[in-house]
Amino acid sequence: MNSQTHSPRSIQTWADWKAAVKNKSCTEAEIALVTACREGRQCELGDGTRPDMPTPQNQIGADLLRYLIKGGCDAFDLHDWGVDLVGAYITGELDLRHVKATGVTGLINCRFDSLINAMNARFQILNLHGSICPGLFAQGTEVKGGVFFNNGFASEGEVSLSSAIIGGPLVCIGGCFGKAGKHALNAQGAEVKGDIFLSDGFASKGEVNLAGAVIGGQLVCTGGSFENAGNDALNALDLVANSLIWRDLKACVGSINLASARLQNLVDDADSWNLVDEILLDGLTYQTIHGPLDTEMRLKWLETARGYDGGFSPQPYEQLAWTLKRMGHTEQRRVILIEKEKRQRKHERDTSAKGFLGRRFAWLYLKDWAARLSVGYGYRPFNSVRALLLLIVTGWGVGHMAYEQGDFAPNSDVILSTPDWQALAEGDSANPARDWAAATGKGRDYETFNSLAYAFDVVIPIISIGQEAAWAPSTTRGPWGHALWWLRWFLTGFGWIVTAVGAAAITGVIRRD
C-alpha cells in the first residue's frame, strides 16, 4: 500500500489480510504490527516518536487496526495481549463502534488523520498516550481499566466520553483538548470509578463538561489550564466526587459551574480561585475544606459566585457556614452568616423597594440596621448589650451637658407653678434646676438629678429609676436642652427595639445555632 491519506481496501477477515499481503497493498508497518499482535508484544515503529507524515515504515490503515483491536477472527491466531502500537500514522477513520476489544488498546505516540469513533465500544484499557487526533467520539463506551489521554495527547476537536463507564482512572495529565467555543472534553453523565486527572499541563480550549458525572475518587485540577471565554470553562453541574482539588492552576478563563455538585472534600487555594471570572455555587455541598479558612478569602470566593438567575444566592453561604461549624471554626461561621444576612437583605431591598425614599425601602433598611447592630442578625446576641451601652453613654453625655448648662427643669406641673420655682427660674440664676435642688435650695428634698441614671431611665424601658419622671430637658433655655428633648425620643425608641430584640436573642427565641 502506498503512503496515502485513505486506503481503498477493507480488511475484515484473515483472508482480506492475506490478499492485501499478496497484492502488496499493505505497508511494512502493518506487517510488523500483525506480527507483534500474533506474538503478544508491543510494536514500536521507527524511534517510537509521533510521526508528522505517513511513510511505509509508520503508516497503519484504520481498517487493519480495527480488525486487530476486535481480536481478528477465528482464522487469525491473535495473542490475547491485544494491540500495543507506538509511533504510527493512522490513515482513515478508525471505526470502533460497538467493538469489543481483545486485550489492551494502546495507540501511543500515534497521529490520526481522521476522527476516532468508538461509540458503545468495550475496552480493557484505552491508552492514547502522546497521540494526536482530530476528535474522539466514545459515548456509552465501557472500559474495565483506565483511559489515558496524557503526556502530549492532543485533540483539536471534541473528545467525548459522555455516559461512558470507566473502571479505573481518566488520566489527562499534560493533554491538550479542543477549540474555543466548543466542547473540549465531554464526560457528561460518565461514571469513573477512579480519579480524573486534569492536571500538570492539562489544557482545554473550550468547555470541559463533567455535568452529572460520578467520580469514585478525586477530580484533580492541579496545574491545569481551563479556557473558554464568555462560557463555562468547567461545567461540573451535579458532579459527584470524593474530592475536588483546585490548586496551583496555571490559567482559568471563563466560568466554573459547580452547582448542585456533591463533594466530600474541597481542596483549594486562593490564587486558583482568583483566576476564575465567575463561579456558580448554588447547591454545591462539601463536608470538609482543605485549604484557607480565613474569612476574608472565603467571602471573596463567595462574592465571585452568582445565583442561577444572576442574583444573590444564600445557599453557598449556608453551606460554608455548616462546613466551618462541622470543622469547629465557630467564629468564622458567624462572620459568614452575618455577611449572608447583610447581602440577602440588601438584595431584598434592591428588588422590592420602589425608590430610595419609598416606605418599604425605609422599613427594610431600618429593620436591617436594627437587627445587624443589636444582635448581629441573631448570631451575636450579646451585641445588644453593646448597643444599649452606646445609647446610654450618648444619653449620659448629652444629659450631663444639658444639666450643666442649665437646660433642665423639674418634670412636675405642681413644682413649676410654685412661687419659689418661678422666682428662681425668672431670676438671674444661670442654672435654676441645680440651684433649686441644692442642699440649701427650696427643692433640696426633691429627686436628685444624676445624668447616668437619667440615661438608664430613658434608654431601658423595663426599669424606672424615677429620673425621667422627675426631670425634663427644657427647649427654651439653651441648645443642649433642645437637643436632648429630641434625642430622648430616639433613645427611647431604639432602646425598646434593642432591648426586645436582645432579650429574644439571648433567651434563644431568635438565636441561630
C-alpha positions in Angstrom: 0.0 0.0 0.0 1.4 3.4 -1.0 1.5 6.2 1.6 -1.8 7.9 1.1 -4.5 9.5 3.1 -7.0 6.8 2.8 -6.8 3.1 1.8 -9.4 1.8 -0.6 -9.2 -1.7 0.9 -11.4 -3.1 3.7 -9.8 -5.7 5.9 -12.5 -7.6 7.9 -11.2 -11.2 7.7 -7.9 -13.1 7.7 -8.5 -13.7 4.0 -8.7 -10.0 3.4 -5.3 -9.5 5.1 -3.7 -12.3 3.2 -4.9 -10.8 0.0 -3.5 -7.4 1.0 -0.1 -9.0 1.6 -0.3 -10.9 -1.7 -1.3 -7.7 -3.6 1.3 -5.6 -1.8 -1.4 -3.2 -0.7 -0.1 -3.2 2.9 2.9 -1.4 4.4 6.0 -2.5 6.2 4.5 -1.0 9.4 1.3 -3.1 9.0 3.2 -6.3 8.6 5.3 -5.5 11.7 2.1 -4.8 13.6 0.4 -8.0 12.7 3.5 -9.9 13.7 3.6 -8.2 17.1 -0.1 -8.8 17.7 0.4 -12.5 17.0 3.4 -12.7 19.3 1.8 -10.7 22.1 4.3 -7.8 22.3 4.5 -4.1 21.7 5.0 -2.8 18.1 7.3 0.2 18.1 7.7 1.8 14.7 10.9 3.8 14.0 12.2 5.5 17.1 8.8 5.5 18.7 8.1 9.2 18.3 5.0 10.6 16.9 5.3 11.0 13.1 4.4 14.1 11.1 3.9 12.4 7.7 2.9 8.9 6.6 5.6 6.6 5.3 5.7 2.8 4.6 7.6 2.4 7.8 4.9 4.1 10.0 1.6 4.0 8.2 -1.2 1.9 9.5 -4.6 1.7 7.9 -7.6 2.2 10.1 -9.3 -0.9 8.6 -6.5 -3.2 9.7 -6.3 -1.6 13.1 -10.0 -2.1 13.8 -9.6 -5.8 12.7 -6.8 -6.3 15.2 -8.4 -4.4 18.1 -11.5 -6.5 18.0 -9.4 -9.7 18.1 -9.3 -10.7 14.4 -11.3 -13.8 13.6 -11.2 -17.5 14.1 -8.8 -18.0 11.3 -6.4 -15.4 12.8 -4.4 -16.6 15.8 -4.2 -13.2 17.7 -2.5 -13.1 21.1 -4.7 -12.1 23.9 -2.4 -9.2 24.8 -4.2 -7.0 22.3 -2.9 -4.1 20.3 0.1 -2.2 21.7 1.2 0.2 18.9 3.8 3.1 19.2 4.8 5.7 16.7 2.2 5.0 13.9 0.5 7.3 11.4 -3.1 6.1 11.2 -4.9 6.7 8.0 -8.7 6.6 7.5 -11.4 6.9 10.1 -11.0 4.4 12.9 -14.4 2.9 13.3 -14.7 1.1 16.6 -18.4 1.4 17.1 -19.8 -1.5 19.2 -16.4 -3.2 19.0 -15.4 -5.5 21.9 -11.6 -5.1 22.1 -9.4 -8.0 22.9 -6.7 -7.2 25.5 -5.2 -3.7 25.7 -5.8 -1.0 23.2 -2.6 1.0 23.3 -2.2 3.6 20.5 0.8 5.5 21.8 2.5 8.5 20.1 0.3 8.0 17.1 -1.1 10.5 14.7 -4.6 10.1 13.3 -5.7 11.9 10.1 -9.4 11.3 10.9 -11.8 11.0 13.7 -11.9 8.0 16.1 -15.5 6.7 16.5 -15.7 4.3 19.5 -19.4 4.7 20.4 -20.6 1.9 22.7 -17.3 0.1 22.4 -15.8 -2.2 25.1 -12.2 -1.9 26.1 -9.9 -3.5 28.7 -7.6 -0.4 28.6 -7.7 2.6 26.3 -4.3 4.3 26.1 -3.7 7.2 23.7 -0.6 8.5 25.5 1.1 11.2 23.4 -1.2 10.8 20.3 -2.9 13.4 18.2 -6.3 13.1 16.7 -9.0 15.4 15.1 -11.5 14.1 17.7 -12.8 11.1 19.6 -16.4 10.0 20.0 -16.8 7.3 22.6 -20.3 7.9 24.0 -21.5 4.9 26.0 -18.1 3.2 26.0 -17.1 0.8 28.7 -13.5 0.5 29.8 -12.6 -2.1 32.5 -9.4 -0.3 33.4 -8.2 3.2 32.8 -8.3 5.7 30.0 -5.2 7.7 29.2 -5.0 10.9 27.2 -1.7 12.1 28.7 1.8 13.2 28.0 1.3 15.3 24.9 -2.0 13.9 23.8 -3.9 16.5 21.7 -7.2 16.7 20.0 -8.4 19.7 18.1 -12.0 18.5 18.2 -14.2 17.2 20.9 -13.2 14.2 23.0 -16.5 12.8 24.1 -16.9 10.2 26.8 -20.4 11.1 27.6 -22.2 8.3 29.5 -19.1 6.2 29.5 -18.2 3.8 32.3 -14.5 3.7 33.2 -13.4 1.2 35.8 -10.1 2.9 36.5 -8.8 6.5 36.3 -9.3 9.0 33.5 -5.8 10.4 33.0 -5.4 13.7 31.1 -2.1 14.8 32.6 -0.4 17.1 30.0 -3.2 16.6 27.5 -4.5 19.4 25.2 -8.1 19.4 24.2 -10.4 21.2 21.9 -11.2 24.6 20.3 -12.6 27.7 21.9 -16.4 27.9 21.9 -16.9 24.1 21.7 -16.7 21.1 24.0 -13.1 20.2 24.6 -13.6 17.2 26.9 -17.1 15.9 27.3 -17.7 13.4 30.0 -21.3 14.3 30.8 -23.0 11.6 32.8 -19.9 9.4 32.8 -19.0 7.1 35.7 -15.3 7.0 36.5 -14.5 4.6 39.4 -11.0 6.0 39.8 -9.6 9.6 39.7 -9.9 12.1 36.9 -6.6 14.0 36.4 -7.0 17.3 34.6 -3.6 18.4 35.9 0.1 19.0 35.4 0.0 20.7 32.0 -3.6 19.8 31.1 -5.0 22.5 28.8 -8.5 22.9 27.4 -9.6 25.3 24.7 -13.4 25.1 25.1 -15.7 23.6 27.7 -14.8 20.7 30.0 -18.2 19.1 30.6 -18.5 16.8 33.6 -22.1 17.6 34.3 -23.8 14.6 36.1 -20.5 12.7 36.2 -19.9 10.3 39.1 -16.2 10.0 40.2 -15.3 7.4 42.7 -12.1 9.2 43.5 -10.8 12.7 43.1 -11.2 15.4 40.4 -7.6 16.7 40.3 -7.1 20.0 38.5 -3.7 20.9 40.0 -1.5 22.8 37.5 -4.2 22.7 34.8 -5.5 25.4 32.4 -9.1 26.0 31.5 -10.0 28.5 28.8 -13.5 29.2 27.4 -14.0 32.9 27.4 -17.6 34.0 28.0 -18.8 30.5 28.8 -18.2 27.6 31.2 -14.6 26.6 31.3 -15.6 23.8 33.6 -19.1 22.5 33.8 -19.4 20.3 36.9 -23.2 20.6 37.4 -24.5 17.8 39.6 -21.0 16.2 39.7 -20.4 13.6 42.4 -16.8 13.1 43.6 -14.8 12.3 46.7 -12.7 15.4 46.3 -12.2 18.5 44.1 -8.5 19.5 44.1 -8.4 23.1 42.7 -4.8 24.2 43.4 -1.9 25.8 41.6 -3.9 26.4 38.4 -2.0 27.9 35.5 -4.9 29.7 33.9 -8.7 29.9 34.0 -10.7 32.0 31.5 -14.5 31.6 31.8 -16.8 30.5 34.5 -16.8 27.4 36.7 -20.1 25.7 37.3 -20.2 23.7 40.5 -24.0 24.0 41.0 -25.5 21.0 42.9 -22.2 19.2 42.9 -21.6 16.9 45.8 -18.1 16.6 47.3 -16.7 15.1 50.4 -13.6 17.3 50.3 -12.8 20.7 48.8 -9.1 21.1 48.4 -8.2 24.5 47.1 -6.2 27.7 47.3 -7.0 31.4 47.0 -4.8 32.1 43.9 -6.5 29.5 41.8 -10.0 30.9 42.6 -8.7 34.4 41.9 -8.2 33.3 38.3 -11.8 32.5 37.8 -14.1 35.0 36.1 -17.3 33.7 37.7 -18.4 30.8 39.8 -21.8 29.1 40.1 -22.1 27.5 43.6 -25.8 27.1 44.1 -26.4 23.7 45.7 -22.8 22.7 46.0 -22.2 20.6 49.1 -18.9 19.6 50.7 -18.0 18.1 54.1 -14.5 19.4 54.7 -12.2 22.1 53.4 -8.5 21.5 53.0 -7.4 25.0 52.2 -7.5 28.6 53.5 -10.2 29.1 56.2 -9.7 32.9 56.7 -13.0 34.7 56.3 -11.6 37.4 54.0 -10.6 34.8 51.4 -13.8 32.8 51.7 -16.0 35.9 51.5 -14.2 37.0 48.3 -14.8 33.5 47.0 -18.5 33.7 47.7 -18.7 37.2 46.2 -17.4 35.8 42.9 -20.4 33.4 42.9 -23.7 34.1 41.2 -27.1 32.5 41.5 -29.0 30.7 38.8 -30.8 33.9 37.9 -27.6 36.0 38.2 -28.7 37.4 41.6 -27.8 36.7 45.1 -27.9 33.1 46.4 -27.8 32.4 50.2 -27.1 28.6 49.9 -23.3 28.9 49.3 -23.0 31.0 52.5 -25.1 28.5 54.4 -23.0 25.6 53.1 -19.7 27.2 54.0 -21.0 28.1 57.5 -22.2 24.5 58.0 -18.8 23.1 57.0 -17.0 25.6 59.2 -19.1 24.6 62.2 -18.5 20.9 61.5 -14.8 21.6 61.5 -15.0 23.6 64.7 -14.5 27.1 63.4 -17.5 28.8 65.1 -16.3 32.4 64.9 -15.6 32.2 61.1 -19.1 30.6 60.8 -20.7 33.6 62.5 -18.9 36.1 60.2 -20.0 34.2 57.1 -23.7 34.0 58.2 -23.8 37.7 59.2 -22.4 38.6 55.8 -25.1 36.4 54.2 -27.8 38.2 56.1 -26.4 41.6 55.0 -26.3 40.6 51.4 -29.6 38.8 51.4 -31.4 41.8 53.0 -29.7 44.2 50.6 -30.9 42.0 47.7 -34.4 42.2 49.1 -34.3 45.9 49.3 -32.9 46.3 45.8 -35.6 44.0 44.3 -38.6 45.1 46.4 -38.2 48.8 47.0 -39.8 51.5 44.9 -37.2 54.1 45.1 -34.8 55.1 47.8 -37.4 57.1 49.8 -40.1 54.5 49.4 -41.8 53.4 52.6 -41.0 49.8 52.0 -37.3 50.6 51.4 -37.2 52.7 54.6 -38.8 50.0 56.6 -36.5 47.3 55.2 -33.4 49.4 55.8 -34.5 50.3 59.4 -35.2 46.6 60.2 -31.9 45.5 58.7 -30.0 48.2 60.6 -31.6 47.4 63.9 -31.1 43.6 63.5 -27.4 44.0 62.5 -26.3 46.4 65.2 -28.4 45.0 68.0 -27.8 41.2 67.8 -25.8 40.6 64.6 -28.9 39.1 63.0 -29.2 36.7 65.9 -25.6 35.3 65.6 -24.2 37.8 68.1 -26.9 38.1 70.7 -24.8 40.0 73.2 -24.2 42.8 70.7 -27.5 44.1 72.2 -25.6 44.9 75.4 -23.1 46.9 73.5 -25.8 48.7 71.6 -27.6 49.6 74.8 -24.4 50.8 76.4 -23.8 53.0 73.3 -27.3 54.5 73.7 -26.8 55.0 77.4 -23.4 56.7 77.0 -24.9 59.0 74.4 -27.8 60.0 76.7 -25.4 60.3 79.6 -23.1 62.7 77.8 -25.8 64.9 76.3 -27.8 64.8 79.6 -24.8 65.9 81.6 -24.1 68.8 79.3 -27.8 69.9 79.3 -27.9 69.9 83.1 -24.6 71.7 83.5 -25.7 74.4 81.0 -28.9 74.9 83.0 -31.3 73.4 80.4 -33.2 71.1 82.8 -36.3 71.7 84.9 -38.4 69.6 87.3 -40.9 67.4 85.5 -43.8 68.4 87.7 -46.6 70.8 86.9 -47.1 71.4 90.7 -43.5 72.5 91.2 -43.3 74.5 88.0 -46.3 76.6 89.2 -44.9 77.3 92.7 -43.7 80.9 93.5 -40.4 79.5 94.7 -39.5 77.9 91.3 -40.9 80.7 89.3 -38.9 83.2 91.2 -35.7 81.2 90.7 -36.5 80.5 87.0 -37.1 84.1 86.2 -34.2 85.4 88.2 -30.5 85.8 87.4 -29.6 82.1 88.1 -27.6 80.5 85.3 -28.8 77.1 86.4 -32.1 77.2 88.2 -32.5 73.4 88.4 -29.2 72.9 90.1 -29.8 75.9 92.5 -33.3 74.8 93.3 -32.2 71.2 94.1 -29.1 72.3 96.1 -28.6 71.3 99.7 -29.8 74.8 100.8 -32.3 75.2 98.0 -36.1 75.1 98.1 -36.1 71.7 96.3 -33.5 70.0 98.5 -35.8 67.1 99.2 -36.7 66.6 95.6 -35.3 63.7 93.5 -31.6 64.4 93.0 -30.6 64.6 89.3 -28.0 62.1 88.0 -27.2 62.2 84.3 -26.2 58.5 84.2 -29.3 57.4 86.0 -31.3 59.6 83.7 -29.8 57.9 80.7 -30.7 54.5 82.0 -34.2 55.6 82.7 -34.7 56.9 79.1 -33.0 54.1 77.2 -34.1 50.9 79.1 -37.9 50.6 79.1 -38.1 47.7 81.6 -36.8 49.8 84.5 -37.8 53.0 86.1 -35.4 54.8 88.4 -37.5 57.9 88.7 -35.2 60.3 86.9 -37.3 60.8 83.8 -40.4 61.2 85.9 -38.6 63.9 88.0 -36.6 65.8 85.4 -37.2 67.0 81.8 -35.0 69.0 79.3 -36.1 72.5 78.6 -36.4 73.5 74.9 -36.3 77.2 75.8 -33.2 77.6 77.9 -30.4 76.5 75.5 -29.4 74.3 72.6 -28.4 71.4 74.8 -31.9 71.1 76.3 -33.4 71.5 72.9 -31.1 68.7 71.5 -31.9 66.4 74.4 -35.6 66.9 74.1 -35.5 65.5 70.6 -32.7 62.9 71.3 -34.7 61.2 74.1 -37.4 60.1 71.6 -34.6 58.4 69.6 -33.0 56.9 72.6 -36.4 55.6 74.0 -37.5 54.2 70.6 -34.3 52.3 69.9 -33.9 51.4 73.5 -37.2 49.5 73.2 -36.1 47.8 69.9 -32.6 46.8 71.1 -33.9 45.6 74.5 -36.7 43.5 72.9 -34.5 42.0 70.2 -31.6 41.4 72.6 -33.8 39.7 75.1 -35.3 37.4 72.4 -31.8 36.6 71.0 -30.2 35.9 74.4 -33.1 33.7 75.6 -33.0 31.8 72.4 -36.1 32.9 70.6 -34.2 34.2 67.6 -30.7 32.8 68.4 -29.1 31.0 65.4 -27.3 27.7 66.0 
